[in-house]
Amino acid sequence: MAILRLFASAREAAGTGREEIAGETVADVLDEAVERFGEGFAEILATCRIWVDGEPGERDTPVGEQVEVAVLPPVSGGYA
């Protein structure tokens, strides 16, 4: 199973920061995550970057056992 790591608003929408999900590709993992976490999570996911084991990933990127799929929402901030 892949390890799905969720950050910031994606974590809040899912109610967890880590979940193990089976799948052969990033798409499989993310589609199952949407099933588990619902429409609010899906809306946030649409704006996120996906990283696979620390490298940029796409929906067709293969995943395997203990591969980390990280969901990173856009972040804003800075000095006022």
Sine and cosine of phi, psi and omega as CSV:
sin_phi,cos_phi,sin_psi,cos_psi,sin_omega,cos_omega
0.00,0.00,0.58,-0.81,0.09,-1.00
-0.98,0.19,0.41,-0.91,0.07,-1.00
-0.97,-0.23,0.92,-0.39,0.03,-1.00
-1.00,0.02,0.85,-0.53,0.05,-1.00
-0.93,-0.36,0.77,-0.64,-0.06,-1.00
-0.88,-0.48,0.65,-0.76,-0.04,-1.00
-0.80,-0.61,0.43,-0.90,0.11,-0.99
0.78,0.63,-0.81,-0.59,-0.09,-1.00
-0.91,0.41,-0.46,0.89,0.07,-1.00
-0.92,0.40,-0.64,0.77,0.05,-1.00
-0.90,0.45,-0.70,0.72,0.00,-1.00
-0.89,0.46,-0.69,0.72,-0.02,-1.00
-0.91,0.41,-0.58,0.81,-0.03,-1.00
-0.99,0.11,-0.41,0.91,-0.05,-1.00
0.98,0.18,0.24,0.97,0.02,-1.00
-0.39,-0.92,0.38,-0.93,0.04,-1.00
-0.97,-0.25,-0.15,0.99,-0.07,-1.00
-0.47,-0.88,0.68,-0.73,0.02,-1.00
-0.49,-0.87,0.62,-0.79,0.11,-0.99
-0.99,-0.11,0.79,-0.61,-0.08,-1.00
-0.68,-0.73,0.74,-0.68,0.04,-1.00
-0.98,0.20,0.57,-0.82,0.07,-1.00
0.13,-0.99,0.40,-0.92,0.02,-1.00
-1.00,-0.10,-0.36,0.93,0.00,-1.00
-0.71,-0.71,0.22,-0.98,0.10,-1.00
-0.84,0.54,-0.65,0.76,0.00,-1.00
-0.85,0.52,-0.69,0.72,0.03,-1.00
-0.86,0.52,-0.71,0.70,-0.03,-1.00
-0.91,0.42,-0.72,0.69,-0.04,-1.00
-0.93,0.36,-0.61,0.79,0.03,-1.00
-0.90,0.44,-0.65,0.76,0.05,-1.00
-0.92,0.40,-0.60,0.80,0.04,-1.00
-0.89,0.46,-0.65,0.76,0.04,-1.00
-0.89,0.45,-0.66,0.75,0.06,-1.00
-0.86,0.51,-0.69,0.73,-0.05,-1.00
-0.96,0.29,-0.64,0.77,-0.19,-0.98
-0.97,-0.25,-0.24,0.97,0.14,-0.99
1.00,-0.06,-0.07,-1.00,-0.12,-0.99
-0.90,0.43,-0.62,0.79,0.03,-1.00
-0.87,0.50,-0.65,0.76,0.06,-1.00
-0.91,0.41,-0.66,0.75,0.01,-1.00
-0.86,0.50,-0.64,0.77,0.01,-1.00
-0.90,0.44,-0.67,0.74,0.02,-1.00
-0.94,0.35,-0.66,0.75,-0.01,-1.00
-0.82,0.57,-0.57,0.82,-0.03,-1.00
-0.87,0.49,-0.37,0.93,-0.03,-1.00
-0.97,-0.24,0.03,1.00,-0.15,-0.99
-1.00,-0.05,0.39,-0.92,0.20,-0.98
-1.00,-0.08,0.54,-0.84,0.01,-1.00
-0.89,-0.45,0.75,-0.67,0.05,-1.00
-0.85,-0.53,0.64,-0.77,0.01,-1.00
-0.86,-0.51,0.91,-0.41,-0.06,-1.00
0.76,0.65,0.69,0.72,0.10,-1.00
0.99,0.12,0.09,1.00,0.02,-1.00
-0.84,-0.53,0.51,-0.86,0.05,-1.00
-0.83,0.56,0.67,-0.74,-0.01,-1.00
-0.82,-0.58,0.36,-0.93,0.06,-1.00
-0.87,-0.50,0.17,-0.99,-0.03,-1.00
-0.87,0.49,-0.49,0.87,-0.02,-1.00
-1.00,-0.02,0.08,1.00,0.04,-1.00
-0.91,0.41,0.79,-0.61,0.02,-1.00
-0.94,0.34,0.52,-0.85,0.09,-1.00
-0.76,-0.65,0.38,-0.93,0.02,-1.00
-0.64,-0.77,-0.28,-0.96,0.00,-1.00
-0.86,0.51,0.76,-0.65,0.09,-1.00
0.89,0.46,0.30,0.96,0.12,-0.99
-0.97,0.23,0.71,-0.71,-0.01,-1.00
-1.00,-0.06,0.84,-0.55,0.10,-1.00
-0.95,-0.32,0.92,-0.38,-0.06,-1.00
-0.97,-0.25,0.72,-0.70,0.03,-1.00
-0.95,-0.31,0.91,-0.41,-0.09,-1.00
-0.88,-0.47,0.96,-0.28,0.06,-1.00
-0.93,0.37,0.35,-0.94,0.09,-1.00
-0.87,0.49,0.57,-0.82,-0.02,-1.00
-0.85,-0.53,0.70,-0.71,0.10,-1.00
-0.86,-0.52,0.33,-0.95,0.01,-1.00
0.40,-0.91,-0.21,-0.98,-0.02,-1.00
0.70,-0.71,-0.27,-0.96,-0.03,-1.00
-1.00,-0.03,0.63,-0.78,0.03,-1.00
-0.99,-0.12,0.00,0.00,0.00,0.00
